[in-house]
Amino acid sequence: MSEPYVQPPQKKGMSTGIKVLLGCLLAAVLLGLGTCAACWYGAKKVGDKFQQMADDPDAAAYTATLWALKANPEVEVVASDEDARTITFRDKNSGKETTLNIEDIRSGRFSVEQDGQTASIDFEGDEAGGAMKVTTGEGTMVFGAGDEGSRPDWIPTYPGAQVAGINSFSAGNEASGTFTVSSADDVAAVSDFYQQQLEAAGFEVRKATMNIDGAETANLSATAGARTVNVTVSRQDGATQALIAYSEKQ
């Protein structure tokens, strides 16, 4: 599957810290969720985290801040409490320790600076919902703010399914993103639908299935020219959920 956009060689590349920050947010989904059980388990975990971030702006803010701090080699995370949503970190240069609570994180913009480059993280919204936007010189990622209109029209929608967790990433000539769909139908019905619809649209589709202790999972990897789609379908919490990751180069 296509990798997220990388700065062309003639320009100065992203710093390691910025790469790690972006990678933590999308790479597990966009770099090709293979056909092994570990990858499918990882897809579920990533999907769960993205859904939590879309549903709970405070969770999104806390998680993004923690990831950003851990990605900065000049900072050491001393302690973190997900329930209390507090993070204590130490500046390795000065030795100064700082504790952030959710009010600190909510207010304004949080950023990571390294090697002269900055990744800015903005949080917008209220108790009813919100969005997290990560911006670097390479592009922009938006989590939790997408709506039906922001999904590519070339990706089919399963009939009657609920769509959630719409996230997007754009940089240079490439647009990528993830979202989930939920249905009461079984894994086979959902995966067969996507296979048939994608093949009818001209995609070359590779499909693999796995059954572990009665839990069935299906993975589809589809490509058509500059478009790539990965669909991972599994049964969770009494419903069938499909985590869909896509990428398109203009």
Secondary structure in CASP SS format (residue, H / E / C, confidence):
PFRMAT SS
TARGET T0000
AUTHOR 0000-0000-0000
METHOD secondary structure of the structure
MODEL  1
M C 1.00
S C 1.00
E C 1.00
P C 1.00
Y C 1.00
V C 1.00
Q C 1.00
P C 1.00
P C 1.00
Q C 1.00
K C 1.00
K C 1.00
G C 1.00
M C 1.00
S C 1.00
T H 1.00
G H 1.00
I H 1.00
K H 1.00
V H 1.00
L H 1.00
L H 1.00
G H 1.00
C H 1.00
L H 1.00
L H 1.00
A H 1.00
A H 1.00
V H 1.00
L H 1.00
L C 1.00
G C 1.00
L C 1.00
G C 1.00
T C 1.00
C C 1.00
A H 1.00
A H 1.00
C H 1.00
W H 1.00
Y H 1.00
G H 1.00
A H 1.00
K H 1.00
K H 1.00
V H 1.00
G H 1.00
D H 1.00
K H 1.00
F H 1.00
Q H 1.00
Q H 1.00
M H 1.00
A H 1.00
D H 1.00
D C 1.00
P H 1.00
D H 1.00
A H 1.00
A H 1.00
A H 1.00
Y H 1.00
T H 1.00
A H 1.00
T H 1.00
L H 1.00
W H 1.00
A H 1.00
L H 1.00
K H 1.00
A H 1.00
N C 1.00
P C 1.00
E C 1.00
V E 1.00
E E 1.00
V E 1.00
V E 1.00
A E 1.00
S E 1.00
D E 1.00
E C 1.00
D C 1.00
A C 1.00
R C 1.00
T E 1.00
I E 1.00
T E 1.00
F E 1.00
R E 1.00
D E 1.00
K C 1.00
N C 1.00
S C 1.00
G C 1.00
K C 1.00
E E 1.00
T E 1.00
T E 1.00
L E 1.00
N C 1.00
I H 1.00
E H 1.00
D H 1.00
I H 1.00
R H 1.00
S C 1.00
G C 1.00
R E 1.00
F E 1.00
S E 1.00
V E 1.00
E E 1.00
Q E 1.00
D C 1.00
G C 1.00
Q E 1.00
T E 1.00
A E 1.00
S E 1.00
I E 1.00
D E 1.00
F E 1.00
E E 1.00
G E 1.00
D E 1.00
E C 1.00
A C 1.00
G E 1.00
G E 1.00
A E 1.00
M E 1.00
K E 1.00
V E 1.00
T E 1.00
T E 1.00
G C 1.00
E C 1.00
G E 1.00
T E 1.00
M E 1.00
V E 1.00
F E 1.00
G C 1.00
A C 1.00
G C 1.00
D C 1.00
E H 1.00
G H 1.00
S H 1.00
R C 1.00
P C 1.00
D C 1.00
W C 1.00
I C 1.00
P C 1.00
T C 1.00
Y C 1.00
P C 1.00
G C 1.00
A C 1.00
Q E 1.00
V E 1.00
A E 1.00
G E 1.00
I E 1.00
N E 1.00
S E 1.00
F E 1.00
S E 1.00
A E 1.00
G C 1.00
N C 1.00
E E 1.00
A E 1.00
S E 1.00
G E 1.00
T E 1.00
F E 1.00
T E 1.00
V E 1.00
S E 1.00
S E 1.00
A C 1.00
D C 1.00
D C 1.00
V H 1.00
A H 1.00
A H 1.00
V H 1.00
S H 1.00
D H 1.00
F H 1.00
Y H 1.00
Q H 1.00
Q H 1.00
Q H 1.00
L H 1.00
E H 1.00
A H 1.00
A C 1.00
G C 1.00
F C 1.00
E E 1.00
V E 1.00
R E 1.00
K E 1.00
A E 1.00
T E 1.00
M E 1.00
N E 1.00
I E 1.00
D C 1.00
G C 1.00
A E 1.00
E E 1.00
T E 1.00
A E 1.00
N E 1.00
L E 1.00
S E 1.00
A E 1.00
T E 1.00
A E 1.00
G C 1.00
A C 1.00
R E 1.00
T E 1.00
V E 1.00
N E 1.00
V E 1.00
T E 1.00
V E 1.00
S E 1.00
R E 1.00
Q E 1.00
D C 1.00
G C 1.00
A E 1.00
T E 1.00
Q E 1.00
A E 1.00
L E 1.00
I E 1.00
A E 1.00
Y E 1.00
S E 1.00
E E 1.00
K E 1.00
Q C 1.00
END
